[in-house]
Amino acid sequence: MGSAKAASLSVEQVADQGLTIRIAGDWSLQQPAPSFEDVASHFDSGVPPTGVQFAMSDLGSYDSSLVSLLVAVARRCQEAKIQLDPGGIPEGVRQLLKIALAVPERKTHEAPERELFFTRLGKAGLTVGAGMVELFTFIGLSAVAFGRLLRGKAVFRAGDTW
C-alpha cells in the first residue's frame, strides 16, 4: 500500500485575469486539508478574476471534503458572476459537484443568542412577581366573597353553581 500524499491547494493568477486552482494529494476528512478560506482572498482582492479553472492531474483519493471546497468555489463564482470552467475536474468529481449544485442551499435558523445570567435571573424574577400578584389578587377576592357568604350578603345566581 502506498503512502498517502497530503492534500494541497495552490492558486495561480493567469495572464487574462483568471485563476487556476491546482488541487493535488489525497483529500480526506481524517487528514488536515486546505479550506475555502485559502482561496477566498483571491476572489476578494482588488479586481475580481474573470474566470476560474482547475488543474487536478495529481489528485489522489478524495471524499466529501474536496466536494465541499469545490461547491464553495462554485457558489462564490455564481454570486460574483465569474465564469467557472469545470474542464480540469475529473469526471466523478464533476458529477458530484453537479449534484451538489443542483440542490439550493438550505437556510438554517441561527441559534438564539444566549442571554446573560443576570438578565435571565431578572426576567424570571419579574415572571414570578407577576404570578404572585395574580395569586394574591385571587386569594383576596376569594376571602372577600367568603366573608360576604358568612354574613349572608353574598349575591349569586343558582344557575352559576350547578
N, C-alpha and C positions, 0 to 999 in steps of 0.2 A: 504494500500500500504506500503510495507516495505521500510526501509531506504536504500539508495544506499551505497554500500561499496566502498571505494576509490580504484582505480586501483593500483596494486602493482606488483613489479617485483623484484625477487632476483635471484642471480646466485650462484650456489654451485659447487665446484670442486668435481668430483667423483674420486675414487681411481685410475681408469685406465686412468687418464689424460683427462677425458671427462668433459663436463659441463652439468649441469641440470639447466634449466631456469624455475623458478616457477613463474607462472602468475596467479594472483587472482584479484577478485573485479570486479567492473563494469567499462568498458572501453568506454569512450565517448569523442568526440571532445569538448564537452562543459565543461568538467572537466579536471583538470591537470592530466596528465598521464606520466609514465616513457617513455623515448625515447631510441633509439638505442645507444646513447652515454653512457647510463648506462651499456650496455652490451659490447660495443666495447673494453673497456680496457682489458677485459678478453681474447679477441682474439689477442690483440697486446702485451700482457705481455710474456716475455721470451719464453717459449715453447708453441707453439700453441696447442689447445686441439685436441684430436684425434677424438672426436665425440661430437655432441650436441643433447640433448634430452629435451623434455618439460614436465612439470607437471602442468596441468591446472584443477585439480579437484575442485578448489574453484573459478573457473571463473564464473562471473555473466553474465550480459548483455554486449554486445560489439558492436562496429561499425568499420569503416574503420581504426581507429587509431590503433587497435590491429593488423589488417591485414597488415598495413604499417610496423609496428615493425617486424612482422614475415617475411615479404618479405625482409626487410633489413638484418635480421639474415641469412635467406636462401641464399641471394646473397653473403654475406660475406663467408658463408660456401662453396659456389660454387667456389668463387675466390681462397680461400685458400685450396681447395680440402679437406674439412673437412666433415666427414660423418654426415648427418642430419637425425635423427630418428623422423619422424612425428607421432609416435605411441601415444604420450601423448596429441596430439592436438585433440579436439572434431571434429567429422565428418564434421559439417557445416563449421567450420573454415578451416579444411584441404582442403575442396573443393574450398573455396575462395582462399586459398594460391596456390593451384594447378593452378587455372585460372590465378591468378596474375603472376605466374612464367612462364606460357606458352607464354606470350607475351614478347618479348625482350624490354628492357628499351630503350625509345627513347632518342636520344642525342639532346638536345635543344641547340639553339645558345645562347651564352653568350651575354649579352648586352655590346655594346662597352663602353670602359672606357670613361667617360666624361672628356673632356679637360678643363683645367683651363681657367678662364675668359680672361686673357691677351693673352693666346695662340689663343683662338677663335678670339679675337679682332685683333691680328696681322695678322692672316690668312685672315680675312675679309678685312683689310686694303690693303693687297697685292693683293687680288682679285679686289677690287675697283680700285687700282692703275693701274693694268694691263688693266682693262676695259677703264680707262681714256686715257691711251697711245693709245689704238686702236681707240678710238673716235677721238682724236686729229689728229692721222695719217690720218684717213678718211676725216676729215674736211679740213686738209691741202692739201691733194691730190685733193679733190674736188675744192678747191679755185684755185689751180694752173691750173687745167683743165678748169675752168670757165674763168680764165684770158686769157688763150690761145684762148678760143672761142671768147671772146670780141676783141682780137687783130687780129682775123682771122687766127691764126696759128694752130688751132685745127685740128687734123688728126683723122678721124673716118670713118668707113665704113657705108654706108647707110643701109646695111643689119643688122647691130647691133642695129639700133634704132627701127626698126619695126618688 
